Amino acid sequence: MTQATMVNTHSGDIPTQNPCAQCGAPIAQPDWIEPGEGRVSYLWSCPACGYRFEAIAIYDEAAIPLAA
Ligand SMILES: [Zn+2]
C-alpha cells in the first residue's frame, strides 16, 4: 500500500480556508491569483476584519505562506 505524501503542490490547486494573518478567521478563497514563474501569488482579503495579505506558493519546493 502506498502512502499519500504530505506535499500538496499540484499546479492549479487553489488554496482554500486560509486563516487570516491578523484575526485567524478562515478565508474561503483568495481575492486575487497572480501566476508567476514557478510560483503563484494569492491575495487574501479577510471578510471578518478587512485585513489583506499575500501568500506565495512555490512549486519547486513547498508552499511558503508569507504574511505581509
Ligand atoms: Zn481577519
PDB file of the backbone (N, CA, C, O) and the ligand in Angstrom, with CONECT records:
HET     ZN  A 101       1
ATOM      1  N   MET A   1       0.858  -1.207   0.000  1.00  0.00           N
ATOM      2  CA  MET A   1       0.000   0.000   0.000  1.00  0.00           C
ATOM      3  C   MET A   1       0.886   1.245   0.000  1.00  0.00           C
ATOM      4  O   MET A   1       1.824   1.353   0.790  1.00  0.00           O
ATOM      5  N   THR A   2       0.584   2.155  -0.869  1.00  0.00           N
ATOM      6  CA  THR A   2       1.366   3.392  -0.903  1.00  0.00           C
ATOM      7  C   THR A   2       0.724   4.445  -0.005  1.00  0.00           C
ATOM      8  O   THR A   2      -0.494   4.504   0.168  1.00  0.00           O
ATOM      9  N   GLN A   3       1.587   5.254   0.545  1.00  0.00           N
ATOM     10  CA  GLN A   3       1.099   6.321   1.415  1.00  0.00           C
ATOM     11  C   GLN A   3       1.051   7.634   0.650  1.00  0.00           C
ATOM     12  O   GLN A   3       1.931   7.932  -0.157  1.00  0.00           O
ATOM     13  N   ALA A   4       0.028   8.400   0.913  1.00  0.00           N
ATOM     14  CA  ALA A   4      -0.068   9.722   0.295  1.00  0.00           C
ATOM     15  C   ALA A   4       0.980  10.642   0.903  1.00  0.00           C
ATOM     16  O   ALA A   4       1.196  10.628   2.115  1.00  0.00           O
ATOM     17  N   THR A   5       1.620  11.428   0.076  1.00  0.00           N
ATOM     18  CA  THR A   5       2.617  12.355   0.602  1.00  0.00           C
ATOM     19  C   THR A   5       1.932  13.564   1.231  1.00  0.00           C
ATOM     20  O   THR A   5       0.780  13.877   0.931  1.00  0.00           O
ATOM     21  N   MET A   6       2.667  14.229   2.105  1.00  0.00           N
ATOM     22  CA  MET A   6       2.118  15.413   2.760  1.00  0.00           C
ATOM     23  C   MET A   6       2.167  16.632   1.843  1.00  0.00           C
ATOM     24  O   MET A   6       1.444  17.610   2.038  1.00  0.00           O
ATOM     25  N   VAL A   7       3.031  16.548   0.846  1.00  0.00           N
ATOM     26  CA  VAL A   7       3.200  17.694  -0.049  1.00  0.00           C
ATOM     27  C   VAL A   7       1.996  17.796  -0.982  1.00  0.00           C
ATOM     28  O   VAL A   7       1.572  16.812  -1.587  1.00  0.00           O
ATOM     29  N   ASN A   8       1.475  18.972  -1.078  1.00  0.00           N
ATOM     30  CA  ASN A   8       0.299  19.197  -1.911  1.00  0.00           C
ATOM     31  C   ASN A   8       0.517  20.447  -2.751  1.00  0.00           C
ATOM     32  O   ASN A   8      -0.044  21.507  -2.474  1.00  0.00           O
ATOM     33  N   THR A   9       1.340  20.302  -3.777  1.00  0.00           N
ATOM     34  CA  THR A   9       1.708  21.477  -4.568  1.00  0.00           C
ATOM     35  C   THR A   9       1.424  21.267  -6.043  1.00  0.00           C
ATOM     36  O   THR A   9       2.175  21.732  -6.901  1.00  0.00           O
ATOM     37  N   HIS A  10       0.343  20.567  -6.336  1.00  0.00           N
ATOM     38  CA  HIS A  10      -0.030  20.416  -7.731  1.00  0.00           C
ATOM     39  C   HIS A  10      -0.338  21.782  -8.329  1.00  0.00           C
ATOM     40  O   HIS A  10      -1.094  22.563  -7.751  1.00  0.00           O
ATOM     41  N   SER A  11       0.231  22.060  -9.456  1.00  0.00           N
ATOM     42  CA  SER A  11      -0.046  23.353 -10.066  1.00  0.00           C
ATOM     43  C   SER A  11      -1.526  23.407 -10.453  1.00  0.00           C
ATOM     44  O   SER A  11      -2.089  22.438 -10.963  1.00  0.00           O
ATOM     45  N   GLY A  12      -2.123  24.534 -10.204  1.00  0.00           N
ATOM     46  CA  GLY A  12      -3.534  24.661 -10.496  1.00  0.00           C
ATOM     47  C   GLY A  12      -4.392  24.563  -9.254  1.00  0.00           C
ATOM     48  O   GLY A  12      -5.559  24.954  -9.253  1.00  0.00           O
ATOM     49  N   ASP A  13      -3.795  24.031  -8.190  1.00  0.00           N
ATOM     50  CA  ASP A  13      -4.540  23.962  -6.949  1.00  0.00           C
ATOM     51  C   ASP A  13      -4.725  25.353  -6.363  1.00  0.00           C
ATOM     52  O   ASP A  13      -3.784  26.143  -6.294  1.00  0.00           O
ATOM     53  N   ILE A  14      -5.917  25.631  -5.953  1.00  0.00           N
ATOM     54  CA  ILE A  14      -6.177  26.899  -5.296  1.00  0.00           C
ATOM     55  C   ILE A  14      -6.397  26.640  -3.808  1.00  0.00           C
ATOM     56  O   ILE A  14      -7.281  25.872  -3.428  1.00  0.00           O
ATOM     57  N   PRO A  15      -5.592  27.281  -2.973  1.00  0.00           N
ATOM     58  CA  PRO A  15      -5.767  27.068  -1.529  1.00  0.00           C
ATOM     59  C   PRO A  15      -7.077  27.677  -1.045  1.00  0.00           C
ATOM     60  O   PRO A  15      -7.492  28.742  -1.503  1.00  0.00           O
ATOM     61  N   THR A  16      -7.710  26.990  -0.123  1.00  0.00           N
ATOM     62  CA  THR A  16      -8.961  27.499   0.444  1.00  0.00           C
ATOM     63  C   THR A  16      -8.894  27.456   1.957  1.00  0.00           C
ATOM     64  O   THR A  16      -8.045  26.779   2.537  1.00  0.00           O
ATOM     65  N   GLN A  17      -9.783  28.173   2.575  1.00  0.00           N
ATOM     66  CA  GLN A  17      -9.867  28.208   4.042  1.00  0.00           C
ATOM     67  C   GLN A  17      -8.531  28.590   4.664  1.00  0.00           C
ATOM     68  O   GLN A  17      -8.120  28.009   5.669  1.00  0.00           O
ATOM     69  N   ASN A  18      -7.858  29.563   4.070  1.00  0.00           N
ATOM     70  CA  ASN A  18      -6.608  30.052   4.631  1.00  0.00           C
ATOM     71  C   ASN A  18      -6.909  30.964   5.814  1.00  0.00           C
ATOM     72  O   ASN A  18      -7.703  31.896   5.684  1.00  0.00           O
ATOM     73  N   PRO A  19      -6.287  30.712   6.971  1.00  0.00           N
ATOM     74  CA  PRO A  19      -6.575  31.560   8.126  1.00  0.00           C
ATOM     75  C   PRO A  19      -6.021  32.967   7.935  1.00  0.00           C
ATOM     76  O   PRO A  19      -4.923  33.156   7.411  1.00  0.00           O
ATOM     77  N   CYS A  20      -6.799  33.939   8.368  1.00  0.00           N
ATOM     78  CA  CYS A  20      -6.378  35.335   8.289  1.00  0.00           C
ATOM     79  C   CYS A  20      -5.100  35.529   9.100  1.00  0.00           C
ATOM     80  O   CYS A  20      -4.964  35.002  10.204  1.00  0.00           O
ATOM     81  N   ALA A  21      -4.160  36.299   8.531  1.00  0.00           N
ATOM     82  CA  ALA A  21      -2.886  36.526   9.210  1.00  0.00           C
ATOM     83  C   ALA A  21      -3.058  37.426  10.422  1.00  0.00           C
ATOM     84  O   ALA A  21      -2.166  37.499  11.266  1.00  0.00           O
ATOM     85  N   GLN A  22      -4.171  38.099  10.521  1.00  0.00           N
ATOM     86  CA  GLN A  22      -4.362  39.019  11.646  1.00  0.00           C
ATOM     87  C   GLN A  22      -5.333  38.462  12.693  1.00  0.00           C
ATOM     88  O   GLN A  22      -5.009  38.459  13.880  1.00  0.00           O
ATOM     89  N   CYS A  23      -6.516  37.992  12.280  1.00  0.00           N
ATOM     90  CA  CYS A  23      -7.500  37.564  13.267  1.00  0.00           C
ATOM     91  C   CYS A  23      -7.724  36.054  13.257  1.00  0.00           C
ATOM     92  O   CYS A  23      -8.382  35.521  14.150  1.00  0.00           O
ATOM     93  N   GLY A  24      -7.185  35.363  12.257  1.00  0.00           N
ATOM     94  CA  GLY A  24      -7.261  33.909  12.253  1.00  0.00           C
ATOM     95  C   GLY A  24      -8.539  33.339  11.655  1.00  0.00           C
ATOM     96  O   GLY A  24      -8.699  32.119  11.595  1.00  0.00           O
ATOM     97  N   ALA A  25      -9.451  34.196  11.214  1.00  0.00           N
ATOM     98  CA  ALA A  25     -10.688  33.702  10.608  1.00  0.00           C
ATOM     99  C   ALA A  25     -10.372  33.035   9.273  1.00  0.00           C
ATOM    100  O   ALA A  25      -9.566  33.554   8.501  1.00  0.00           O
ATOM    101  N   PRO A  26     -10.996  31.890   8.990  1.00  0.00           N
ATOM    102  CA  PRO A  26     -10.740  31.204   7.726  1.00  0.00           C
ATOM    103  C   PRO A  26     -11.323  31.989   6.548  1.00  0.00           C
ATOM    104  O   PRO A  26     -12.455  32.470   6.600  1.00  0.00           O
ATOM    105  N   ILE A  27     -10.528  32.106   5.494  1.00  0.00           N
ATOM    106  CA  ILE A  27     -10.977  32.810   4.294  1.00  0.00           C
ATOM    107  C   ILE A  27     -11.220  31.761   3.207  1.00  0.00           C
ATOM    108  O   ILE A  27     -10.330  30.976   2.878  1.00  0.00           O
ATOM    109  N   ALA A  28     -12.418  31.758   2.663  1.00  0.00           N
ATOM    110  CA  ALA A  28     -12.852  30.691   1.752  1.00  0.00           C
ATOM    111  C   ALA A  28     -11.936  30.544   0.539  1.00  0.00           C
ATOM    112  O   ALA A  28     -11.536  29.435   0.186  1.00  0.00           O
ATOM    113  N   GLN A  29     -11.610  31.666  -0.092  1.00  0.00           N
ATOM    114  CA  GLN A  29     -10.760  31.590  -1.273  1.00  0.00           C
ATOM    115  C   GLN A  29     -10.071  32.924  -1.498  1.00  0.00           C
ATOM    116  O   GLN A  29     -10.553  33.960  -1.039  1.00  0.00           O
ATOM    117  N   PRO A  30      -8.931  32.905  -2.210  1.00  0.00           N
ATOM    118  CA  PRO A  30      -8.184  34.149  -2.410  1.00  0.00           C
ATOM    119  C   PRO A  30      -8.959  35.155  -3.260  1.00  0.00           C
ATOM    120  O   PRO A  30      -9.759  34.797  -4.125  1.00  0.00           O
ATOM    121  N   ASP A  31      -8.687  36.419  -2.975  1.00  0.00           N
ATOM    122  CA  ASP A  31      -9.321  37.518  -3.685  1.00  0.00           C
ATOM    123  C   ASP A  31      -8.799  37.617  -5.114  1.00  0.00           C
ATOM    124  O   ASP A  31      -9.527  37.932  -6.056  1.00  0.00           O
ATOM    125  N   TRP A  32      -7.513  37.335  -5.228  1.00  0.00           N
ATOM    126  CA  TRP A  32      -6.821  37.544  -6.490  1.00  0.00           C
ATOM    127  C   TRP A  32      -5.717  36.519  -6.624  1.00  0.00           C
ATOM    128  O   TRP A  32      -5.021  36.224  -5.652  1.00  0.00           O
ATOM    129  N   ILE A  33      -5.546  35.971  -7.820  1.00  0.00           N
ATOM    130  CA  ILE A  33      -4.498  34.987  -8.062  1.00  0.00           C
ATOM    131  C   ILE A  33      -3.613  35.492  -9.191  1.00  0.00           C
ATOM    132  O   ILE A  33      -4.091  35.807 -10.281  1.00  0.00           O
ATOM    133  N   GLU A  34      -2.307  35.565  -8.911  1.00  0.00           N
ATOM    134  CA  GLU A  34      -1.385  36.042  -9.929  1.00  0.00           C
ATOM    135  C   GLU A  34      -0.302  35.004 -10.186  1.00  0.00           C
ATOM    136  O   GLU A  34       0.632  34.867  -9.396  1.00  0.00           O
ATOM    137  N   PRO A  35      -0.427  34.269 -11.296  1.00  0.00           N
ATOM    138  CA  PRO A  35       0.572  33.245 -11.607  1.00  0.00           C
ATOM    139  C   PRO A  35       1.906  33.868 -11.983  1.00  0.00           C
ATOM    140  O   PRO A  35       1.955  34.861 -12.710  1.00  0.00           O
ATOM    141  N   GLY A  36       2.982  33.283 -11.488  1.00  0.00           N
ATOM    142  CA  GLY A  36       4.324  33.736 -11.843  1.00  0.00           C
ATOM    143  C   GLY A  36       5.148  32.560 -12.315  1.00  0.00           C
ATOM    144  O   GLY A  36       4.606  31.489 -12.588  1.00  0.00           O
ATOM    145  N   GLU A  37       6.468  32.750 -12.415  1.00  0.00           N
ATOM    146  CA  GLU A  37       7.325  31.686 -12.899  1.00  0.00           C
ATOM    147  C   GLU A  37       7.677  30.740 -11.753  1.00  0.00           C
ATOM    148  O   GLU A  37       8.452  31.100 -10.867  1.00  0.00           O
ATOM    149  N   GLY A  38       7.121  29.554 -11.765  1.00  0.00           N
ATOM    150  CA  GLY A  38       7.391  28.592 -10.713  1.00  0.00           C
ATOM    151  C   GLY A  38       6.671  28.874  -9.413  1.00  0.00           C
ATOM    152  O   GLY A  38       6.881  28.189  -8.412  1.00  0.00           O
ATOM    153  N   ARG A  39       5.817  29.893  -9.435  1.00  0.00           N
ATOM    154  CA  ARG A  39       5.101  30.213  -8.202  1.00  0.00           C
ATOM    155  C   ARG A  39       3.821  30.961  -8.534  1.00  0.00           C
ATOM    156  O   ARG A  39       3.648  31.476  -9.638  1.00  0.00           O
ATOM    157  N   VAL A  40       2.946  31.006  -7.572  1.00  0.00           N
ATOM    158  CA  VAL A  40       1.690  31.717  -7.747  1.00  0.00           C
ATOM    159  C   VAL A  40       1.458  32.592  -6.517  1.00  0.00           C
ATOM    160  O   VAL A  40       1.607  32.141  -5.381  1.00  0.00           O
ATOM    161  N   SER A  41       1.092  33.845  -6.762  1.00  0.00           N
ATOM    162  CA  SER A  41       0.789  34.743  -5.651  1.00  0.00           C
ATOM    163  C   SER A  41      -0.710  34.770  -5.415  1.00  0.00           C
ATOM    164  O   SER A  41      -1.496  34.889  -6.355  1.00  0.00           O
ATOM    165  N   TYR A  42      -1.097  34.660  -4.160  1.00  0.00           N
ATOM    166  CA  TYR A  42      -2.510  34.731  -3.791  1.00  0.00           C
ATOM    167  C   TYR A  42      -2.725  35.934  -2.889  1.00  0.00           C
ATOM    168  O   TYR A  42      -2.018  36.113  -1.897  1.00  0.00           O
ATOM    169  N   LEU A  43      -3.698  36.752  -3.238  1.00  0.00           N
ATOM    170  CA  LEU A  43      -4.041  37.875  -2.381  1.00  0.00           C
ATOM    171  C   LEU A  43      -5.301  37.525  -1.606  1.00  0.00           C
ATOM    172  O   LEU A  43      -6.347  37.230  -2.185  1.00  0.00           O
ATOM    173  N   TRP A  44      -5.178  37.564  -0.284  1.00  0.00           N
ATOM    174  CA  TRP A  44      -6.295  37.210   0.583  1.00  0.00           C
ATOM    175  C   TRP A  44      -6.880  38.457   1.199  1.00  0.00           C
ATOM    176  O   TRP A  44      -6.150  39.372   1.580  1.00  0.00           O
ATOM    177  N   SER A  45      -8.186  38.497   1.299  1.00  0.00           N
ATOM    178  CA  SER A  45      -8.868  39.616   1.926  1.00  0.00           C
ATOM    179  C   SER A  45      -9.832  39.060   2.967  1.00  0.00           C
ATOM    180  O   SER A  45     -10.766  38.331   2.633  1.00  0.00           O
ATOM    181  N   CYS A  46      -9.599  39.408   4.233  1.00  0.00           N
ATOM    182  CA  CYS A  46     -10.396  38.840   5.316  1.00  0.00           C
ATOM    183  C   CYS A  46     -11.762  39.519   5.419  1.00  0.00           C
ATOM    184  O   CYS A  46     -11.835  40.738   5.576  1.00  0.00           O
ATOM    185  N   PRO A  47     -12.844  38.743   5.331  1.00  0.00           N
ATOM    186  CA  PRO A  47     -14.188  39.324   5.443  1.00  0.00           C
ATOM    187  C   PRO A  47     -14.519  39.729   6.871  1.00  0.00           C
ATOM    188  O   PRO A  47     -15.420  40.537   7.097  1.00  0.00           O
ATOM    189  N   ALA A  48     -13.790  39.169   7.839  1.00  0.00           N
ATOM    190  CA  ALA A  48     -14.093  39.445   9.245  1.00  0.00           C
ATOM    191  C   ALA A  48     -13.500  40.768   9.709  1.00  0.00           C
ATOM    192  O   ALA A  48     -14.187  41.563  10.351  1.00  0.00           O
ATOM    193  N   CYS A  49     -12.222  41.014   9.390  1.00  0.00           N
ATOM    194  CA  CYS A  49     -11.554  42.204   9.905  1.00  0.00           C
ATOM    195  C   CYS A  49     -11.053  43.125   8.796  1.00  0.00           C
ATOM    196  O   CYS A  49     -10.583  44.229   9.072  1.00  0.00           O
ATOM    197  N   GLY A  50     -11.152  42.679   7.543  1.00  0.00           N
ATOM    198  CA  GLY A  50     -10.756  43.550   6.433  1.00  0.00           C
ATOM    199  C   GLY A  50      -9.269  43.523   6.132  1.00  0.00           C
ATOM    200  O   GLY A  50      -8.808  44.236   5.241  1.00  0.00           O
ATOM    201  N   TYR A  51      -8.518  42.722   6.852  1.00  0.00           N
ATOM    202  CA  TYR A  51      -7.075  42.637   6.640  1.00  0.00           C
ATOM    203  C   TYR A  51      -6.762  41.968   5.298  1.00  0.00           C
ATOM    204  O   TYR A  51      -7.406  40.989   4.920  1.00  0.00           O
ATOM    205  N   ARG A  52      -5.779  42.498   4.593  1.00  0.00           N
ATOM    206  CA  ARG A  52      -5.392  41.917   3.312  1.00  0.00           C
ATOM    207  C   ARG A  52      -3.929  41.506   3.374  1.00  0.00           C
ATOM    208  O   ARG A  52      -3.094  42.240   3.904  1.00  0.00           O
ATOM    209  N   PHE A  53      -3.619  40.338   2.832  1.00  0.00           N
ATOM    210  CA  PHE A  53      -2.241  39.880   2.828  1.00  0.00           C
ATOM    211  C   PHE A  53      -2.006  38.967   1.642  1.00  0.00           C
ATOM    212  O   PHE A  53      -2.942  38.467   1.017  1.00  0.00           O
ATOM    213  N   GLU A  54      -0.738  38.766   1.350  1.00  0.00           N
ATOM    214  CA  GLU A  54      -0.368  37.976   0.189  1.00  0.00           C
ATOM    215  C   GLU A  54       0.323  36.687   0.627  1.00  0.00           C
ATOM    216  O   GLU A  54       1.112  36.685   1.572  1.00  0.00           O
ATOM    217  N   ALA A  55       0.019  35.602  -0.064  1.00  0.00           N
ATOM    218  CA  ALA A  55       0.715  34.344   0.173  1.00  0.00           C
ATOM    219  C   ALA A  55       1.241  33.856  -1.167  1.00  0.00           C
ATOM    220  O   ALA A  55       0.574  33.982  -2.193  1.00  0.00           O
ATOM    221  N   ILE A  56       2.444  33.296  -1.145  1.00  0.00           N
ATOM    222  CA  ILE A  56       3.056  32.837  -2.387  1.00  0.00           C
ATOM    223  C   ILE A  56       3.311  31.345  -2.318  1.00  0.00           C
ATOM    224  O   ILE A  56       3.942  30.854  -1.381  1.00  0.00           O
ATOM    225  N   ALA A  57       2.818  30.627  -3.314  1.00  0.00           N
ATOM    226  CA  ALA A  57       3.079  29.194  -3.406  1.00  0.00           C
ATOM    227  C   ALA A  57       4.200  28.980  -4.413  1.00  0.00           C
ATOM    228  O   ALA A  57       4.113  29.418  -5.560  1.00  0.00           O
ATOM    229  N   ILE A  58       5.260  28.297  -3.967  1.00  0.00           N
ATOM    230  CA  ILE A  58       6.386  28.000  -4.847  1.00  0.00           C
ATOM    231  C   ILE A  58       6.355  26.518  -5.174  1.00  0.00           C
ATOM    232  O   ILE A  58       6.407  25.676  -4.277  1.00  0.00           O
ATOM    233  N   TYR A  59       6.270  26.203  -6.440  1.00  0.00           N
ATOM    234  CA  TYR A  59       6.035  24.821  -6.833  1.00  0.00           C
ATOM    235  C   TYR A  59       7.279  23.953  -6.887  1.00  0.00           C
ATOM    236  O   TYR A  59       7.183  22.726  -6.901  1.00  0.00           O
ATOM    237  N   ASP A  60       8.479  24.601  -6.920  1.00  0.00           N
ATOM    238  CA  ASP A  60       9.694  23.796  -6.924  1.00  0.00           C
ATOM    239  C   ASP A  60       9.879  23.109  -5.570  1.00  0.00           C
ATOM    240  O   ASP A  60      10.221  21.928  -5.498  1.00  0.00           O
ATOM    241  N   GLU A  61       9.650  23.854  -4.523  1.00  0.00           N
ATOM    242  CA  GLU A  61       9.836  23.322  -3.164  1.00  0.00           C
ATOM    243  C   GLU A  61       8.481  23.080  -2.537  1.00  0.00           C
ATOM    244  O   GLU A  61       7.677  22.304  -3.055  1.00  0.00           O
ATOM    245  N   ALA A  62       8.232  23.733  -1.440  1.00  0.00           N
ATOM    246  CA  ALA A  62       6.936  23.617  -0.770  1.00  0.00           C
ATOM    247  C   ALA A  62       6.268  24.986  -0.762  1.00  0.00           C
ATOM    248  O   ALA A  62       6.909  26.002  -1.033  1.00  0.00           O
ATOM    249  N   ALA A  63       5.002  25.005  -0.457  1.00  0.00           N
ATOM    250  CA  ALA A  63       4.289  26.276  -0.380  1.00  0.00           C
ATOM    251  C   ALA A  63       4.794  27.057   0.830  1.00  0.00           C
ATOM    252  O   ALA A  63       4.856  26.541   1.946  1.00  0.00           O
ATOM    253  N   ILE A  64       5.151  28.305   0.578  1.00  0.00           N
ATOM    254  CA  ILE A  64       5.647  29.145   1.673  1.00  0.00           C
ATOM    255  C   ILE A  64       4.711  30.339   1.851  1.00  0.00           C
ATOM    256  O   ILE A  64       4.751  31.279   1.057  1.00  0.00           O
ATOM    257  N   PRO A  65       3.884  30.312   2.870  1.00  0.00           N
ATOM    258  CA  PRO A  65       2.998  31.450   3.087  1.00  0.00           C
ATOM    259  C   PRO A  65       3.770  32.634   3.659  1.00  0.00           C
ATOM    260  O   PRO A  65       4.553  32.477   4.596  1.00  0.00           O
ATOM    261  N   LEU A  66       3.552  33.791   3.106  1.00  0.00           N
ATOM    262  CA  LEU A  66       4.218  34.994   3.582  1.00  0.00           C
ATOM    263  C   LEU A  66       3.189  35.980   4.088  1.00  0.00           C
ATOM    264  O   LEU A  66       2.337  36.436   3.325  1.00  0.00           O
ATOM    265  N   ALA A  67       3.253  36.306   5.328  1.00  0.00           N
ATOM    266  CA  ALA A  67       2.346  37.304   5.882  1.00  0.00           C
ATOM    267  C   ALA A  67       2.979  38.668   5.763  1.00  0.00           C
ATOM    268  O   ALA A  67       4.104  38.876   6.216  1.00  0.00           O
ATOM    269  N   ALA A  68       2.285  39.577   5.171  1.00  0.00           N
ATOM    270  CA  ALA A  68       2.826  40.925   4.969  1.00  0.00           C
ATOM    271  C   ALA A  68       2.528  41.792   6.189  1.00  0.00           C
ATOM    272  O   ALA A  68       2.900  42.965   6.218  1.00  0.00           O
TER     273      ALA A  68
HETATM  274 ZN    ZN A 101      -9.112  38.847   9.705  1.00  0.00          ZN2+
END
